[in-house]
Amino acid sequence: PLQPSPEAEDFRIRFQQHYGHEPDWPAYFAYDAACLAAVAIDRAGPDPFAIRDAISATSPWQGASGSIRWDRLGRNSRPVRITRIP
């Protein structure tokens, strides 16, 4: 499910330096979610409805896991990829 972007290498290096091992794919998605939430909260303040709107306004978001684009219903419109998780 991971579609690494140019930001992925920087995240991978910092993660490995901090934790001593390579990040798995959930780490990339968690990092992107935290960054996206932090930017939205910074823009919108503490109002949860404003935060939701600020998250939508960030589309497209270029994160470590790839591009995140929201469709008109508020869903991530990333193409589906079949992958094998060991």
C-alpha positions, 0 to 999 in steps of 0.5 A, a space after each residue: 500500500 506504500 507509494 513512497 515519495 521524495 519525503 520517504 527517504 528523509 523519514 526513513 533515515 530519521 526513523 532508523 536513527 531514532 529507533 535503530 531499525 527500518 520503518 514498516 509501512 504503518 509507520 509511514 502512514 502514522 507519520 503522515 497522519 500526525 503531520 497532516 493533523 498538526 498542520 490542520 490544527 495549526 491552521 484551524 485552532 482547537 475547533 474540531 469542525 475547522 480542523 476537519 475543513 483544514 485537513 480537506 483544504 490540504 489536498 493534495 498532501 504530499 506525505 512520506 507514504 505518497 500523495 493524499 488526495 481527498 475526493 468530494 466525499 472526503 475520502 482518500 482517492 489514492 489508487 488501489 494497489 495489490 501488495 503482499 504483507 509478509 
